[in-house]
Amino acid sequence: MKFIDRKRELYFLEEAYKSPKPQLVIIYGRRRIGKTELVTRFLRDKPHVYYLADLESEPSQLSKFKRSMESLVQEETFRRAEFRNWEDIFAAFVDRWRGDTRPVIAIDEFPNLVRVNPAFPSILQRIWDLYLSKASIMMILTGSSVSVMEEEALSSKSPLYGRRTGQWKLEPISPEYLREFLPYEDEDLAKAYGVTGGVPHYLNLFDPNLPFWDNVERLALSKGGVLYEEADFLLREELRDPSNYKSILEAIAKGATRLGEICNLSGLGKGLISKYLSVLERLDIVVGERPYGSGPRSKRKRYRIKDPFFRFYFRYIQPNKWMIESGLGSELRNDIAADYDNFMGPTLEEICRKVLPKRFRARRVGRWWSGEGDLDLVLEGRGTVVVECKWGIARVQREETRMKRLAALAGIRASTYVIVGRKFEGEPGPDVKLLSLKELLSHFT
């Protein structure tokens, strides 16, 4: 398992650990994003209790949690004790800990404890108030269900509200780190981002000795492939009934961006669509955008699937499961490969959204469109940068003319124009920069 691009997260945890005050830190993010690996790396050189919660009965969980603590307490009376509840075991731990160094108690998959006992957040609140907040202890709670973590650990309605001392939502790795996972050429690295979305676990599943399309067929286009039902698992983690959400995601993946278009393709009413879209936005799967420079009440709103893996899944896998179930994965692979350049246009835009704001120190990032055309990216920082992302051949002079015409139409006074592409034809003007895939996917210095 490669551990890459988590320096900021480790620094955050180390700074919390150095604090003289008791710490209750929340680490959350979708499945496979690397929460467990991050926390276990952090725990390596520290006295700690690590407990992975499951869905077994509460007495069973108490017994397992006690065994996790025994290796740290190492006291015979603690080992022989029988604890009836969570409060008793934490009280005993605080009373009997004799180490010189601050211990860390990490509970992985906190939502499972909530599912087993919905009162667990209140129980933990009492434990924190009576015992842990009075001791030199750091507690970490992690969770893959974003909705449960936000509701039960982060929201103002949670019993733990006001107790946490820090939180971090773990994101996919940045595209500049792709080549540290895979020995591919630049184009195939970008294509791999289109399938994985930068999720470390998915990238680690790729066999570096296999070509890109062989890996895609093995992982996503085979019935036993790890990614074949992954989106279903992710949605069921967050939603009671994902069926309508899947219809919406499939509609957006097919190219529907406006509310009316999504309604027509999904067959759902506008009221329901608006409700479901707000949930998908909260889960960071879909994003609704208004043109750069327009007000928050503008009705010119477009939706896109923010997560590349979900866009790949609902464009290619969900509508074609019958082919995979019938053993026609190789035929589907050929169909996807023939269409993949179309898919990679928006994927390149997503890569640029991840990479370029950091390079240009942008405080504001947006996109602009009208009936005249689109500006892929507008970055506002010390100056304003307009970006065109071109997966096909970028004819530089034509793109430059188009970008400047649309920027003038939008009232955007750009200091720099950037064209990102695989191949360029022609020479740029003095205020236009060309950025190759190699430069885009490399660390900026």
N, C-alpha and C positions, 0 to 999 in steps of 0.2 A: 504494500500500500504506500503510494507516494504521498508525501505531506508537503504541499507547495502553496505559496501565496497566503500564509496565515500569520504574518509577522505582526500586523496591527492587532489582530485578535489576541495573540499571545501576550503582546505588550499590555493590552487592556486588562487581561487577567492578572498579569504579574503586578501591575500597579495597584490593582484592588487588593492583592495579597499583601503588598507592602504597607498598606494603610493600617494605622494602629486601631482603627475602629472595626467592630464586627461587620462582616460582609455577607449580603444575600444577593447573589448575582444570577440573572436569568439569561440563559443561552438558548435561542430557539431558531427554527428554520426547518424547511421541508426535509422529508426523508432523503437520505443518501448525501446530504450536503456536507457532512464531515464533522458534525457536532461531537460525536463520541471520540473521534480521533483527536480533535482539538483539545478536549478536556483531559483525555488520558495522557497526551503529551505534556500538558501543563502540570499534571499530578506527579510526573515521574520522579522528581527530586524532592517531593514534599510528603510529610506524613499525611495519609489520607484514607478515607473510606469511600470506595466507589460502589454504587449499587445500581444495577439495571433493573428497573421496575417492570413487572409483567402484569398479566391479567389474572393471576391466581388469587385465591381467597386472601383476605387480609391476614389471618393467622399465619398462613404460609409465607406471606411477604415479610411479616414481622420476624419470623424465624430466620429467613435468609438475610435480612438486614442485620440482625444480631450477629450472624456468622461473619458478615463483612466487617463489622466493628471489632470482633474478637481479635483479628490479626493486628489491630492497632492498639487496643487496650492491653491485651496480653496479661490479663489478671484472672486468676482462677475463680474468684467469687463472681466476676462478671460472666465468665464462661458458663458457670453452673446456674446462674440466675434465670428465672423464667419471667418474661415481661408480658404483661397482659395487654399493653397498648403502646402507642408511639410515644406518648409523653413520658412514660416510665423509662423507656430505653434511652431516650435523649437525656433525661435527667441523670440517669446513671452514668452515661458517657461523660457529661460535663463534670460530674462529681469525681470521676475516677481517672480522668485524663491527667497525666503527670509529665507529659513531654515538654521540652524546652522550646520547641518550635510550633508555630501555629498549625493546627490540623485543618484539613479541608474535607468537608462532607459533600460528595457529589451524588445527586440522585438523577440518574439518566432516565428519560421517558417519564417524567413527572405526570403527564396526562393519564398514564395507565393507572396510577394510584387514585386519581380523581374518578376514573371510570369505575374502579372497584368500590370506592367509597367517596361519594360526592362531597362529604363533609371534610375530606382531607385538607383542603386549603385552610379551613377554620382551625383544624387540629394543629396544622403547622404554624398558623398565626400565634396560637397560644404557646406552642413550644418556643417559637422565636422570642416572644415577649418575656416569657418567664425564665428561659435558660440561655438560649444561644446569643441573644443580644447583650447578655451580661458576661459573655466569655469571649476570649480571643479566638474566635472560630470563623472560618469562611465556609459558606454553604453555596453550592452551585446547583441550580435546577435547570435541566434541559428538557426540551420537548420537540417532537416532530409535527404535532398537530398545532399549526399556527393559531387556529381559532380557539382551541382550548387554552393555549398559553396566554393569548391576549385576554381571554375572558377570566381565567382562573388565577393568573399570576400578575397581569399587567394592568388590567382595567381598574377604574375607580370603584367598581362594584366588588372587586375581589377582596377577600379578607386579608390578603397579603399587601394590599395597596398601602403605600407609605412605608413599608418595611424594606423593600428592595433597595439596594444601594447602587445597582447598575444593571444594564441589560444590553444584549447585543444580538441582533438578528443576523444570522450567518447567511451570506450570499454565495452564489457560484464563484468560481475563480475567474479572474480577469483574463480576457483572451490573450494578453501578452505572455501568459504562462503555458499556453497550449503545447509549445514545442518541448517543454520539460516533461510532458506526458507521452508524446508521440513523436517518432522520428520522421514525420511526413513532410512533404514539400508544402509550401505556403497555401496553395489552393486546397489541398486535402485537409490541412489544419483548419481552414475556415469552414470547409464542408463538415468536418467532425464537430465543430462548434454548433453547426446547424442541427445536428442530431442530439448532442449531449447538453447543449446550453451551458457548458462549463461546469457541470456537476461533477465533482471529483470522482465519485464512485463510478459513474458511467464512463468517464475517461479511463479509469483504471481497468475497466472491463475490456477495453480494446486490446487486442493482441497486436503489439507493435511489429510483429513479423508478418502480419497479414495486410493486404491492401485495404483501403478504406471501404470499398463496396463489399468485400468479403466479410469484414467486421459487421457492417450494417445488416447483411443477410443473416449472419450467425446470431446476432443479439436481438434484432427487432423484427425480422421477417420470417422467423421460425417459431412454430408454436411453443417450443420449450425455451425460446430465447428470453433472457432476463428482462429485456425492455418491452417484450411483446404486450404484457398487460400492466406495465408500470404506471401508466397514466390513470388507469382504473383504480389501482391501489392508492395512488396519491389523492385522488378525488374522494374515495371512500374514507380516507383518513380524516377529511374535513367536512364531508357532507353526508347527510342521512340518505338522500336519494339523488345520485348524480345524473340521472337520465336526462333531465331538461338542460342541465349544465353542459352535458356532452353534446346535445343538439346545437346549443349556442356556439360552443367551441368549434364544432365541425363547420358551421356556417361561416364563422370568421376565418377559419383556415382556408375555406374555399374562395375567400376574397370579399365577403360581405363586411363592410366597415361602418356603415351607417345603421341607425336603429331600424329603419324601415326595411333595409336589405336583410338584416339579421332576422327580423320577423318573418319575411317572405320565405327565406331559406329554411328556417327552423320550424315554421308553422305555429309558433307561439305568439300570444298577444303582447302588445307593447308594455302593458303593466307588469306582466310576469318577466318579460325580457329585462326591463329596467331594474327590477328587484334582483334577478340573478346576476346581471352584469355588475351591480354594486358589490355583490359577494365575491365574484371573481376578481374584481379590482382589489378588494381588501386582501385577498389571498395572493396578490402579486402575480396572478396568471395572465390577466387581461389589463390593459390600460386604456382609458378614454382620454383623448387629446382634443384640444381646441387649437386653432391656428395661432402661431406665435404672434403676440401683440394683441390678440382679441381678449375680451373680458370674460370673467368666469360664468356669465350668463349667456354667452354666445351659444346659439343652437347648432352651430356648424361643428358638431362633435363627431369624431371618428374613433373607432375601437380597433385595437390590434392585440394579438396574442403576444405578450411581452416575453414569455418563456419560450425559447427556440425549441426545446424538446416537446412541449405541448403542441406547438405549431406543426412540427414534423409529425407527431403522433396523429393529430386530428386531420391533417392533410392527406397522409398516406396510409396509416395503419388502421385507424378506426373505420373508414369507409370500405376498406378492402380486407377485412378480417376473414371473409369467406374464402378468399384466395389462400391466405396463410393456413386456415383450417383445412383446406383441401390439398395442402402440400404444394401450392403453386408459388412459394416464396421467391423462387428464382425468376419466374415470369414477372412478378410484381417488382422485383429488384430492377429489371430492365425498364419497366414503365417509369419507375421513380427516377432512374438515372437519366432518362430522356427528358424529364420535366424539371430536373434538379436546378438547372440554371435559373429558371423562373423562381424557384423557392429561395435561391441564394441571394437574390436582389434585396428583399427585406432582411435576410439574415446578415448581410454585410452592413446594412443600416444599423442593426442592433449591435454589431461589433463596434461600429463607430461610436454609437451612443455610450458604450462602456469605456472606450479607450480615449476618445478625443477630448471630452470635458476636462480630464486630468491634465492633458498635455497643454491645453490652452487656458487652464485655470478658470474655467467658465463658472460663473455663479448662477447662470440661468441657461437652460437647454430647452429647445422646442423645435417644432416643425411648422412650416407654413404651406398653405395650399389655397388655391382658388380654381375657378374654371379655366384659368390660363395655364396652370401647371403647379408643380410642387417644388419646394426647397426641402431637401431631405433632413437637414440639420442646421439650426441656427444657434450658435454659441455666443453668449453675451458675457464678457469679462472686462478686461481693460479695453479691449476693442471688441467689435462684433465680427464673428467668423461665420461665413456661409459655406456649407459642405455639401458636395454632391457625391453620392456613393454609387459607383458604376461597376456591376459585376461583369457586364459585357465590355466590349471595346469602348473606351472613352475617347471620343473625338474632341480633343481639347478645346479648339477654338469655338466649335459649336456649343459645347457645354458652358464655356466661359460667357459667351454672348447670352445664352439662355438664363444663366444664373444671375447675371447683372440686370437683365431685363425684368426678371421676376422680383429681384430684391428692390429695384426701383418702384415697381408696382405695389409692393408690400410696405414701402416706406422704410426699408431697412438700409441704413448707411453702414455698409460693411467695410472693414479695414483690410480684410484678407478673404480670399476665396480659396477653398481647398477641394481638389478632385481626388477621390480615393478610387483606385481601380486595379484591375489585373494587368491590363494592357492599355497603352496610350498611343494616340496618333496625333501628331502636331506638337507645337511648342506653346507654352503658356505665356500670358502677359506678365508684367512685373509684379502685379498684386495677386497672382494666382500660384498656388503651390500644388505640386503633384505628389501624392502619397501612395506608394506601392503597397501591396499586401505584405511584403516582407517587412517594410518599415512599420506598418500598422500593427503587425503581430510581434514586434520586437519591443524590448524594454526601452522606454524613453529616458535619455540621459541629458 
